[in-house]
């Protein structure tokens, strides 16, 4: 029959194992809210680093921002396919919320990457198998550096929300800036209208910031590990 000391050792070991498992378990998905617009049009997808797997939505009228709420699998990317009419101006403007961590960032955040396909106006704007395959092929080309932008590069930011020629876009913070890819070194490729080797693809990973356990949680984990170590040391002396 098991004595009290043996039962206590098993309980402490189980507590330590449970705490470690809880602290190490990754999030399975991120609750995301996207509010965005693109002059002249866009399609929003998500997927892995090497493939577009899901279509979220598209729009062809820049004066109004659209809002999307969905669960983004942990470790995956948002992909924004964009194109313009090459007239007057072009730009991507948005705000992005990780609702699980209450973290907000914007279209001009340095985490964003952009690439140019040079394929003209026929961008993938639906969730069809053909459009997902086309976008995936361009992602793979960019990953290997075999496209007009020589891979994924940093975006170039233009004016803040509220500036001409667009005016204020409702639903997006004033801190957000219009951005685009600069194919010719222009410090503000959002104006005038110009073909910057479009269509373009912007991408960003929206992982939750690393969760740091509260001091009490760390202390409990340390206590459990310490007790487990003491049990093992005692056993080694008795054997």
C-alpha positions as CSV (number, residue, x, y, z in Angstrom):
1,X,0.0,0.0,0.0
2,X,1.3,3.4,-1.0
3,X,2.4,5.6,2.0
4,X,1.8,9.3,2.4
5,X,5.3,10.3,1.4
6,X,5.1,8.4,-1.9
7,X,1.7,9.9,-2.6
8,X,3.1,13.4,-2.0
9,X,6.0,12.8,-4.3
10,X,3.6,11.7,-7.1
11,X,1.4,14.7,-6.6
12,X,4.3,17.2,-6.7
13,X,5.7,15.5,-9.8
14,X,2.3,15.7,-11.5
15,X,1.9,19.4,-10.6
16,X,5.3,20.2,-12.1
17,X,4.6,18.4,-15.3
18,X,1.2,20.1,-15.6
19,X,2.7,23.6,-15.1
20,X,5.4,23.0,-17.7
21,X,2.9,21.7,-20.2
22,X,0.6,24.7,-19.7
23,X,3.5,27.2,-20.1
24,X,4.8,25.5,-23.2
25,X,1.5,25.0,-25.1
26,X,1.3,27.3,-28.1
27,X,-1.8,29.1,-29.2
28,X,-3.7,27.4,-32.0
29,X,-5.2,30.4,-33.6
30,X,-5.3,34.2,-33.3
31,X,-8.5,36.2,-33.3
32,X,-7.8,38.9,-35.9
33,X,-9.6,42.1,-37.0
34,X,-8.5,43.8,-40.2
35,X,-9.8,47.2,-41.3
36,X,-8.3,48.3,-44.7
37,X,-8.6,49.8,-48.1
38,X,-6.4,50.0,-51.2
39,X,-6.4,52.5,-54.0
40,X,-7.4,51.0,-56.4
41,X,-8.3,47.5,-55.3
42,X,-7.2,44.5,-53.2
43,X,-7.8,40.9,-52.2
44,X,-7.1,39.6,-48.7
45,X,-5.8,36.1,-48.2
46,X,-3.9,34.2,-45.5
47,X,-1.6,31.2,-45.5
48,X,1.8,29.8,-44.7
49,X,5.2,31.2,-45.6
50,X,5.1,29.2,-48.8
51,X,1.4,29.1,-49.9
52,X,-1.8,31.1,-49.9
53,X,-4.4,28.7,-48.4
54,X,-7.5,30.9,-47.6
55,X,-9.4,33.7,-49.3
56,X,-10.9,36.3,-46.9
57,X,-12.4,39.0,-49.1
58,X,-11.8,41.7,-51.8
59,X,-12.9,45.2,-52.7
60,X,-12.7,47.5,-55.7
61,X,-13.7,50.8,-54.1
62,X,-11.1,52.6,-52.0
63,X,-13.1,55.5,-50.4
64,X,-14.7,53.0,-47.8
65,X,-12.7,50.7,-45.6
66,X,-13.8,47.1,-45.0
67,X,-13.5,45.2,-41.7
68,X,-12.9,41.5,-41.5
69,X,-12.9,39.3,-38.4
70,X,-11.5,35.8,-38.5
71,X,-9.2,33.3,-36.8
72,X,-5.7,33.2,-38.2
73,X,-3.8,30.0,-37.5
74,X,-0.7,30.6,-35.3
75,X,2.4,31.2,-37.3
76,X,0.6,32.1,-40.6
77,X,0.7,35.2,-42.7
78,X,-1.8,37.7,-44.0
79,X,-1.4,38.3,-47.8
80,X,-2.7,41.5,-49.4
81,X,-2.8,41.4,-53.2
82,X,-3.0,44.9,-54.6
83,X,-3.3,46.8,-57.9
84,X,-4.0,50.3,-59.1
85,X,-5.3,52.1,-62.1
86,X,-1.9,53.8,-62.6
87,X,-3.7,57.2,-62.4
88,X,-3.4,60.0,-59.8
89,X,-2.3,57.9,-56.8
90,X,-2.1,54.4,-55.4
91,X,-1.8,53.1,-51.8
92,X,-2.5,50.5,-49.1
93,X,-3.9,51.8,-45.8
94,X,-5.1,49.7,-42.9
95,X,-5.1,48.8,-39.2
96,X,-4.7,45.3,-37.9
97,X,-5.7,44.1,-34.4
98,X,-4.6,40.9,-32.6
99,X,-7.7,40.8,-30.4
100,X,-6.2,38.1,-28.1
101,X,-3.3,40.3,-27.1
102,X,-5.0,43.7,-27.7
103,X,-2.1,44.6,-30.0
104,X,-2.7,47.0,-32.9
105,X,-0.4,47.8,-35.8
106,X,-0.8,49.6,-39.1
107,X,0.0,49.3,-42.8
108,X,3.2,51.2,-42.3
109,X,4.6,48.8,-39.6
110,X,8.1,47.7,-40.4
111,X,7.1,44.0,-40.0
112,X,5.4,44.2,-43.4
113,X,7.1,42.9,-46.5
114,X,6.1,43.6,-50.1
115,X,7.0,42.1,-53.5
116,X,6.3,43.0,-57.1
117,X,5.2,40.4,-59.6
118,X,5.3,42.6,-62.8
119,X,2.3,40.7,-64.1
120,X,0.0,43.6,-64.9
121,X,-3.6,43.9,-64.0
122,X,-4.7,40.3,-63.8
123,X,-4.3,39.8,-60.1
124,X,-5.8,36.9,-58.2
125,X,-8.9,38.4,-56.5
126,X,-11.0,35.3,-55.7
127,X,-10.8,32.1,-53.7
128,X,-10.7,29.9,-56.7
129,X,-8.2,27.1,-57.0
130,X,-6.6,28.9,-59.9
131,X,-6.2,32.2,-58.0
132,X,-4.8,30.4,-54.9
133,X,-2.3,28.5,-57.2
134,X,-1.2,31.7,-59.0
135,X,-0.7,33.6,-55.7
136,X,1.2,30.6,-54.2
137,X,3.5,30.5,-57.2
138,X,4.3,34.2,-56.9
139,X,5.0,33.7,-53.1
140,X,7.4,30.9,-53.9
141,X,9.1,33.0,-56.6
142,X,9.5,35.9,-54.1
143,X,10.9,33.5,-51.5
144,X,13.5,32.5,-53.9
145,X,14.2,36.1,-55.1
146,X,13.1,35.4,-58.7
147,X,10.8,38.3,-59.3
148,X,11.0,42.0,-60.3
149,X,11.6,43.2,-56.7
150,X,14.3,40.5,-56.2
151,X,12.3,38.9,-53.4
152,X,10.4,40.3,-50.4
153,X,11.5,43.9,-49.6
154,X,10.5,46.7,-47.2
155,X,7.5,48.8,-48.1
156,X,7.7,52.6,-48.6
157,X,5.4,54.8,-46.6
158,X,3.6,57.9,-47.9
159,X,1.3,60.3,-46.1
160,X,-0.9,59.6,-43.1
161,X,-4.6,58.8,-43.2
162,X,-6.4,62.1,-43.9
163,X,-3.9,63.4,-46.5
164,X,-4.8,64.4,-50.1
165,X,-5.8,63.1,-52.5
166,X,-7.8,60.5,-50.4
167,X,-8.9,62.5,-47.3
168,X,-9.8,60.7,-44.1
169,X,-10.8,57.1,-44.4
170,X,-13.3,56.3,-41.6
171,X,-12.6,53.4,-39.3
172,X,-8.8,53.7,-39.6
173,X,-6.6,55.6,-37.1
174,X,-4.8,58.8,-38.1
175,X,-1.6,57.0,-37.2
176,X,-1.9,54.7,-40.2
177,X,0.0,55.7,-43.4
178,X,-0.6,54.9,-47.0
179,X,2.2,52.6,-48.3
180,X,3.3,51.1,-51.6
181,X,6.3,49.5,-53.3
182,X,8.8,51.9,-54.8
183,X,10.3,50.4,-58.0
184,X,12.4,53.5,-58.8
185,X,13.6,54.8,-55.5
186,X,10.8,57.3,-55.2
187,X,10.6,58.2,-51.5
188,X,6.8,58.5,-51.8
189,X,5.5,56.0,-54.4
190,X,1.9,56.7,-53.6
191,X,1.8,59.7,-55.9
192,X,1.7,60.4,-58.8
193,X,0.0,57.4,-60.5
194,X,2.7,55.0,-61.7
195,X,3.2,51.3,-62.5
196,X,5.5,50.1,-59.8
197,X,5.8,46.6,-61.3
198,X,2.3,45.6,-60.2
199,X,0.5,43.6,-59.2
200,X,2.0,43.7,-55.7
201,X,1.7,41.5,-52.7
202,X,2.1,42.6,-49.1
203,X,2.5,40.1,-46.2
204,X,2.9,40.1,-42.5
205,X,2.9,37.5,-39.7
206,X,0.4,38.3,-36.9
207,X,1.6,36.0,-34.1
208,X,0.7,36.9,-30.6
209,X,3.5,38.5,-28.6
210,X,5.3,35.9,-26.4
211,X,3.3,35.3,-23.3
212,X,5.4,35.9,-20.2
213,X,4.1,34.0,-17.2
214,X,3.2,36.1,-14.1
215,X,5.8,36.0,-11.3
216,X,3.5,33.8,-9.3
217,X,3.2,31.3,-12.2
218,X,7.0,31.2,-12.5
219,X,7.4,30.7,-8.8
220,X,5.0,27.8,-8.9
221,X,6.8,26.2,-11.8
222,X,10.1,26.7,-10.0
223,X,8.7,25.2,-6.9
224,X,7.4,22.2,-8.7
225,X,10.7,21.6,-10.6
226,X,12.6,22.1,-7.3
227,X,10.5,19.5,-5.5
228,X,10.8,17.1,-8.4
229,X,14.6,17.5,-8.4
230,X,14.7,16.9,-4.6
231,X,12.7,13.7,-5.1
232,X,15.1,12.5,-7.7
233,X,18.1,13.3,-5.6
234,X,16.6,11.4,-2.6
235,X,15.9,8.4,-4.8
236,X,19.5,8.4,-6.0
237,X,20.8,8.4,-2.5
238,X,18.5,5.5,-1.5
239,X,19.3,3.4,-4.5
